[in-house]
Amino acid sequence: MQDCYVGADPACRLPVRVINELWPVFRPLRQAMYHFLRIVHAVLGLKLSAVPGRRDPVFGFLVPEQCPGMPAELLDPSRNWPGGAAYDEQACRLAAMFRENFEQFAGEAPAPVCDAGPA
């Protein structure tokens, strides 16, 4: 097999075959990036304003129940966590960290911003 290299800088050339051999390792990352980009495009294209959603019980924001080009099960983070109870515990811990960190800004922020934080 002939070595092929990628990159303009000869000191930083990486054999293409290394990339080809490692490509299957990055399959989950490629899929995650694909879905991430799908939701970013949907948000920027205002395609989520008409879809049904549910209010997150901890953070209070609306979670879409569908997104064009995405499997619905990926839109519910609790379903993608190793355990439902572990997800709830971590969500509550993260919400507490948000509240604690926001205390330093509470005196300067308008009431609607203060009210928009996690429960």
N, C-alpha and C positions, 0 to 999 in steps of 0.2 A: 504494500500500500504506500502510495506516495504521500509524504507529509504536505499538507496545505496549511497555510497560516492566515490568521485574521488579525488585522490591525496594521496601521501605517507605521508605527514605531517598531523598528526591528528588536528593540530591547524588551518589548511587551508582547511579542507574538505568541499566540496560543494555538496549539495544533487543533484543527477542526475536528479531528477524530476524537479528541478528548471531549469536546462538546457533544459530539454524536453519541459517545458512550455514556455520558452523564445525562443526556436528555430525558430518558425514562425516569430518572430520580426526581426530576423537577416537574413531572406531570401534575401532581396535586397543586403545585404552586402556579403552573400555567392555567389550570382550571379555575383556581381562586381568582387570579388576575382577570381572566375572561369575565367572570361573574361580577367582579368589582367594577370593571369598566362598563358592563351592561347597566348596572344601577346608576353609575355616575352619568351615563348618557341619558338615562330615563329622567333623572333629577334635572339635569341641565336642559333637557328638552321639554320639561314640564309635563311629562307623561304620567306622573304619579298623582296629580291633583284630582283625577277623576276615579281613581281606584279605591276600593274599600280598604279600611285600615282598622287597627285596634290600638287602643291606648296602652302603652307600656305601664304596668302597675308601679314600677319603681321610679322610672325617670320621667314619665308623663308625656313623652312624645308619641306621635302616631307612627306605628309600624305598618307599612303597606302589606297587604295580604297577597298581592300579585305585582309583578313587574314584567314588562315585555321582554321575552327572551331568557327569563330566569326561572329555575324550578322554585315553586312556592315554598318548599321546605327549607330553602336556604335563607328565606326572609325572616324566619323566627330563630333568633340566636339561642333560645333555650332548648330548641330541638336539636341543635348542632353541638351542644355541650356534652361532655362525657356523662354527666348525671344531672337530672333536673334540680335536685336539692342543692348540688354544688353550684349550679348556675345561679340559683336564687340567692345563695349565701354570698357569692362573689359580687353579684349585682348590688346587694345591700351594702357590702363593704365599699364598693366603688362609689355609691351614692353618698355614703358618709364622708368619704374623702373629698368629694366635690363640695359638699356642704361646708366642711371644715376649711377648705381652701378658699371658698367664696366669702367667708366671714370678713376677710381683710378688705373686701370691696363693697360690702353690704351698705355702708354709709354713703357711698358715692353712686351706687347704682339706682336707677329708677325702680319703683315698685313692681312694674310688670316684669322686669328682668329678675328681680329677687323672687317673684312668685313663680317664675318659669323653671326653677331648679328642681332637682329630684325630691320626691316625697320623704 
